[in-house]
Amino acid sequence: MQEPLWELKEHAQDIIDVCWHSNSHKIISTSFDEKVILWNLDIDKKVADVKPAYIYEHPDVASSICFFPKLNENLFVSGALDCNLRVWNTHKKST
């Protein structure tokens, strides 16, 4: 059986959406735990070394996420069940 390169285990509930940044080694994931997690992956790192780069807390479940690589490689948007879209800057770590 083939083994995965990484198992990223920070979410506390089911994962809803995942988005891989097309121009970098970044992944964002969202879950029913009301968190969006930014991961910076390095192929040379071992599984145990992969930790979240940043956790973006939401007041409700973020049901979808997407990077804006053509507009700005540091931006992503999250759509939440509280009827709000939030644009985040991964460089500044804030909305």
N, C-alpha and C positions, 0 to 999 in steps of 0.2 A: 504494500500500500504506500502510495506517495505521501510524503509529509509536507505541510505548508511551510513557507519561508518564515512566516510570523503568525502568531495568534495574539491579537491585540485585545486584552481582557480588562478594560477599564469600565465599560458600561455595566450598570446594575440591572438593566432590563433589556427586553428584546430590541435589536437594532432595526431601524426603519429604513434608513437610506445611507448610502456611502457614495462619496464622490472623489475620484482621483484627479489631482491637478495635472493637466496635460503637459505643462512645461517644467515640472519639478517633481520632487519625491514626497510631496505632501498628499495626505488623505484626510478628508473630514468625514466623520460619521455622526449620525444622530440616532437617538434611542428614546424609548418611552420613559427613561429616567430624567427627561427634561434637560439633557446636556448635549451640546455639540462638541465633539473632541477633534482637535487638530493633531495629526500625527506627522512627524517628519521621519521618513524611513531611509535607512542607509543599508544597502545590500550587504555591506561588510559587517554589520552589527548582528549579534546573536539575538535570539528571541527574547531572552531575559533582559536585554539592554534597551528594548523599545518601550519607551514611556511616552505618555501624552505630552505634546509640546505646550498645549494650552487647552483649558476646558472653558467653554462659553456656556454659562448658565442661562436658562430661559424660564420665564414665568409659567410656561405651559410646554407641552410636547412640540418640538420642532419636527414636523412631518416630512420636510424636504430641505435639501441643501444643494448648492451649486457654486462652483468657482466662476470668476470672471476673468479668465486668463488673457483675453484679447483687450479688455479694458484696462485692467490693472491686476497683475499677478498676485497681489496681496489681498484682494477682495473676494469675499464670498457672501452669498445671501442665504438666509434661512427663512422658511415659511413655517409658521407655527399654528397650532390649533386655537390660539387666542385671536385669530384673524389678522395677524400682523406679519409683515415681511420685515426682516432686519438685515441691514447690510453691515458686514463686519470687516475690519482691517486686521489681517493677521500680523502685520508689522507693528501696529500700535496696540494690539490686544484689547481693543475696545470697539463699541458700536459707533 
